[in-house]
């Protein structure tokens, strides 16, 4: 196998974006369906952190 056939390394940014979407869904589920407002708000704080870390990883891979 030559170097051109190698699969490029993706990084973790796409996985963090999907994790952020999942945590938004989980936060809405906890808040509205289960009625646990405090846990729903706590989980709702995770997506901005994940997205910020994904942006950081993307900037590091572009350099």
C-alpha positions as CSV (number, residue, x, y, z in Angstrom):
1,X,0.0,0.0,0.0
2,X,1.4,3.4,-1.0
3,X,1.2,6.6,1.0
4,X,-1.5,8.0,-1.4
5,X,-3.8,5.1,-0.5
6,X,-3.6,5.8,3.2
7,X,-6.7,7.2,4.8
8,X,-6.2,10.7,6.2
9,X,-6.5,11.2,9.9
10,X,-9.8,13.0,10.7
11,X,-9.4,14.2,14.3
12,X,-12.0,14.3,16.9
13,X,-14.0,17.4,15.9
14,X,-16.8,15.6,14.0
15,X,-17.3,13.2,16.9
16,X,-17.6,16.2,19.4
17,X,-20.2,17.8,17.1
18,X,-22.3,14.7,17.2
19,X,-21.9,14.4,20.9
20,X,-23.1,18.0,21.3
21,X,-26.2,17.2,19.3
22,X,-26.8,14.1,21.4
23,X,-26.4,16.0,24.6
24,X,-28.9,18.7,23.5
25,X,-31.4,15.8,22.8
26,X,-30.6,14.3,26.2
27,X,-31.1,17.7,28.0
28,X,-34.5,18.2,26.3
29,X,-35.5,14.7,27.3
30,X,-34.5,15.2,30.9
31,X,-36.1,18.7,31.2
32,X,-39.4,18.1,29.5
33,X,-40.1,14.4,29.4
34,X,-38.7,13.3,32.8
35,X,-39.4,16.6,34.5
36,X,-35.9,16.8,36.0
37,X,-35.3,20.4,35.3
38,X,-32.0,20.7,37.2
39,X,-30.4,17.8,35.4
40,X,-31.7,19.0,32.1
41,X,-30.1,22.4,32.6
42,X,-26.8,20.8,33.7
43,X,-26.7,18.6,30.6
44,X,-27.6,21.6,28.6
45,X,-24.3,23.2,29.5
46,X,-22.3,20.5,27.8
47,X,-22.8,21.3,24.1
48,X,-21.1,24.7,24.2
49,X,-18.1,23.1,25.9
50,X,-17.9,20.3,23.3
51,X,-18.3,22.7,20.4
52,X,-15.6,25.0,21.7
53,X,-13.2,22.0,22.1
54,X,-14.1,20.9,18.5
55,X,-13.2,24.3,17.2
56,X,-9.9,24.2,19.1
57,X,-9.1,20.8,17.6
58,X,-10.0,21.9,14.1
59,X,-7.7,25.0,14.4
60,X,-4.9,22.8,15.7
61,X,-5.3,20.4,12.8
62,X,-5.3,23.2,10.2
63,X,-1.9,24.5,11.4
